[in-house]
Amino acid sequence: MQKRRHAILYDIDRWRRYRWPLFLLATAFLFATLLAPALNHGKAGGSATAPLSFAGAALYGFAFNFWLRQRFSSLAVEGDDLVVRRTGMHQRIPLVEVKRARVARISATANKPERRRILPRPAARWLETEALTLRLDTPADQLVRLRRLLGRYYLFESDLVVPVTDPDGLLREIEEAMPKPDPGPAPARRRRRR
């Protein structure tokens, strides 16, 4: 059964906030590149258009990168793993390494000033956002790899905090897929003496 992907809200917000300014500025630079020869009355001076065309292409590149991130960054439960995808890369977190899973506001984890400075701007807007919070019992090298994949916004020591589109649904999927604890042997029954 294919589980649903849950998009990361930071990436969706970045795309929605910056797409129009990036497209408008890039288009203005490229139009200025096209109009520069007409404004110079055909004189030689093509070197003045090179920085404009480069800036326009770079802004289109940033917009494309933001679109790719919001489109292909997600969390999903596949089998016994939580799969974190980020623009063509992914990492699997075995659910046996999850000590605690819950949905909480970001302010519950980013409760210190040094943690709040890490949040995307404006930080006050993100503090009340519901996020999936996982306490991981993962080796340090895996945590470093996860931090490199996701970025500094998501990992606070061993807590993975990711605002997703449906945190409650993802939490349900994680709880259903988590291995059940072994109840152990049943206590021995004592016989009553008469």
N, C-alpha and C positions, 0 to 999 in steps of 0.2 A: 504494500500500500504506500503510495507516494504521499509524503507529508507536505504540508504547505510551507512555503518560504515566508519568513517574516522580515520585511524590509527594515533597515536601520533608519531611524528618524533624523539623526544628525545629517546624514547624506541627503535625504529628501529635502530637509530644510535648506541646506547649502545650495542645492540646485534651484529651489524655488526663489531664494533670495537674490542670487547672483546671475541667473540666466539672462534676464533682460538687460541689465547694465553691461554685461559682457558682450552680448550680441550687438547692442546699439553702439558701443564704443568700437568694437571690431569692425562693424560695417562703416562707421564714420571714418576710421583710419583707411580702410580700403577704398572708399569713395574719394578721400583726399589724395590717395595714390593715383587714382585714375584721373582726377581733375587737375593735378599738379602740372602736367604738360600743357594743358589748355590755359591755365592761369599764367604760365611762364611765356606764353605766346610762341610756343614751339622752340624756345631756346634750349640749348643743352643744359642739363641740370638733373639728370636722372639719379644722381647720388642722393639727392634730397628726399626722394620717394622711398628709398630702400628702408630707412628706419620706420617709416609709416607702414609699409607693407609687412615688415617683420612684426611690428607691434600688433597689427590686425590679425595676422596669422597666429601669434602667441595667444591673443585673447580668445580666438576661436578654439585653440587647443585647450585652454583652461575650461571653456564651456563644455567641450566634448568630454574632458576628464570628469567634470562634475556630473554630467549626464550618465557616463558609464558607472560612476560610483553609486548614484542613486538607483540605477537600474539593476546592477549586479551585486550589490552588497546586501547580505541577508544572513539570517540564522535559520536553521532547520534541523529537525530531529530525523536522523536516518538510522534505523536499527537501534543499536545501543550507544550511538554517538550523537553529540550535538555538533553540527557542521557549521563553522563560521566561514562565510564566503566574503571575499573582498576583491572585486574587480579582477577576476581571473585567477586569484590565489585562494586557497582554502586551508583550513586546519580542523582536524577532528579532535573533539574533547570527549573522551570516554565518560559516559554518565556515572560510572563507578567512582570517578574522581570528583564528583560534585557532592560536597558535604551538605550544602543547604541551597535550596532554590526557593525564591519568593519574588513577588512583585512588590516593589516599594518605590517611593519617590526618590529621585536622584539626591535630594537634600539629605536623605537618611544616610547615604554613604559619603557624599561630599560635604561632610559636616565641619570640616576644618578649613581655614582660609587658604592654606596651600593647595588643598584639593579643589576648592572652588575656582582658583586661578587657572586651573587646567581646563575647565569646561569651556565649550565654544561661547563666543560672545553673541548676544548679551547673556551672561551667566544666570541672571535672576530669572529669566524666562524658562530656563531648563530645570531649575530647582524643583518646581512643582510637577514636572513630567513623570508619569509612571514608567518604570523601567524594569526589565528582568534583571534580578540581582542573584548571582551565583557565587557561593563561596567554594573555591576550588582547592582540592588537595592534590596539586599537580607539581611535578618537579620544577625547579627554578629555571632550567633551560627551556622547558615548554612554555612557562610564563613569559620568558623573554621573547620567544618566538611569537607568541600570541600578541604581545605588546607591539612588536614590529609589524605584524599583520594589520592589527586594528588601529593602532595609534594610542596616544597617551590619554585620550578622553575616556577610555573604556575600562582600564584596569587600574584598580587601587589596591596595592599589595597583592592579596590573593582573591580579591573581590572583582568579579567581572560584572560591570553595570552597563547594560545596553538598552537604550530606549528603542523599542520596536513597535510596529504598527498595531499588533494585538498581543500585548504582554501576557494577558490572562490565558489566551489560547495557547501560546507557546509554553507557558508554565504547565498547563494541563497535559500537553504532549510530552513534556519532559517527565512529569510525574508518572504518566502511563508507561513510558519506556524505561524508567529507572528500574534497576534490579531490586527486587523485594528483599529485605533483610531476612536472613535465615533465622527461623524462630528457635532453633536449637532443640536439644532433646526435651521431651516432655518430663516434667518432674515425676519422680517415682511415687507411687501410691503406697502409703503405709497401711498396714493392716492393724486394726484395733484388737487389742488383747481383751479377752474376757475373763 
